[in-house]
Amino acid sequence: MFLVLTLFMVLGYSIERYGRSIIVSLIDKIFEKIPAINTVYSVSKKLANMITGKDDGGKKEVVLMEYPKDDVWVPAYILNRHDGVCVLFIKKEEITQKILEYKRG
């Protein structure tokens, strides 16, 4: 019981003092050093921050992409770029809405 209380006190102090948990920062640093995990983790982290609105102030770039079929264009967020290849995020609601507009028009 004492150990759990001490753990919560340390977590609370680190969040209060540094703005985030020391444990979370340590896990971030460990994941950044492992190449395969770093790629998946960084994209997942950016996606989660974008969806929850906790983005760190970085600009969001939006592009139009022809998806899921010809003549249906949906907006997509660029999550990451590497050697001319972009990792995109497309909201499912946008696809459904554009398909319905395509069928009506």
C-alpha positions in Angstrom: 0.0 0.0 0.0 2.8 2.4 0.9 4.6 1.5 -2.4 1.5 2.4 -4.5 1.0 5.7 -2.6 4.7 6.6 -3.1 4.4 5.8 -6.8 1.4 8.1 -7.2 3.2 10.8 -5.3 6.3 10.6 -7.5 4.1 10.6 -10.7 2.1 13.6 -9.4 5.2 15.5 -8.5 6.9 14.8 -11.9 3.8 15.9 -13.8 3.4 19.0 -11.7 7.1 19.9 -12.0 7.9 19.0 -15.6 4.5 19.0 -17.3 4.6 15.3 -18.0 5.5 12.1 -16.3 9.1 11.1 -16.0 8.1 7.5 -16.7 6.3 8.5 -20.0 9.4 10.5 -21.0 11.6 7.5 -20.3 9.4 5.2 -22.4 9.5 7.8 -25.2 13.3 7.8 -25.2 13.5 4.0 -25.2 11.1 3.7 -28.1 13.0 6.4 -30.1 16.2 4.3 -30.0 14.6 1.1 -31.5 14.3 1.6 -35.2 11.3 -0.6 -36.1 9.3 0.4 -33.1 10.2 4.1 -33.5 8.5 4.3 -36.9 5.2 2.8 -35.7 5.3 4.6 -32.4 6.0 8.1 -33.9 3.2 7.8 -36.4 0.8 6.4 -33.7 1.7 9.2 -31.4 1.2 11.9 -34.1 -2.1 10.4 -35.0 -3.3 10.2 -31.4 -2.2 13.8 -30.8 -4.0 15.0 -33.9 -7.3 13.2 -33.0 -7.3 14.3 -29.4 -6.4 17.8 -30.3 -3.3 17.8 -28.1 -1.1 18.7 -31.1 2.1 20.4 -30.0 1.4 23.5 -32.2 2.9 22.0 -35.4 1.1 22.9 -38.6 -1.2 20.3 -40.1 -0.9 19.8 -43.8 -4.1 18.7 -45.6 -4.1 17.3 -49.1 -6.8 16.0 -51.4 -6.5 12.3 -52.4 -8.4 10.4 -55.0 -9.7 7.6 -52.8 -11.5 5.0 -52.7 -12.3 5.2 -56.4 -11.9 7.5 -59.4 -13.4 10.9 -59.2 -13.9 10.7 -55.5 -11.6 13.1 -53.7 -11.2 13.1 -49.9 -9.1 15.3 -47.6 -6.2 13.6 -45.9 -3.8 14.8 -43.2 0.0 14.3 -43.9 1.4 12.6 -40.8 4.9 12.0 -41.9 7.2 12.3 -45.0 10.2 10.3 -45.9 12.1 10.2 -49.3 9.1 11.5 -51.2 6.6 9.1 -49.6 3.9 10.5 -47.4 2.0 8.8 -44.6 -1.6 10.0 -44.7 -4.5 9.8 -42.4 -8.0 9.8 -43.8 -11.1 10.1 -41.6 -13.6 7.4 -42.2 -16.5 10.0 -42.0 -14.9 11.9 -44.9 -14.9 8.9 -47.1 -18.5 8.0 -46.4 -19.6 11.6 -47.0 -17.7 11.9 -50.3 -19.1 8.5 -51.5 -22.7 9.7 -50.7 -22.0 13.0 -52.5 -20.6 11.1 -55.5 -23.7 8.8 -55.7 -26.1 11.8 -55.5 -24.2 13.9 -58.0 
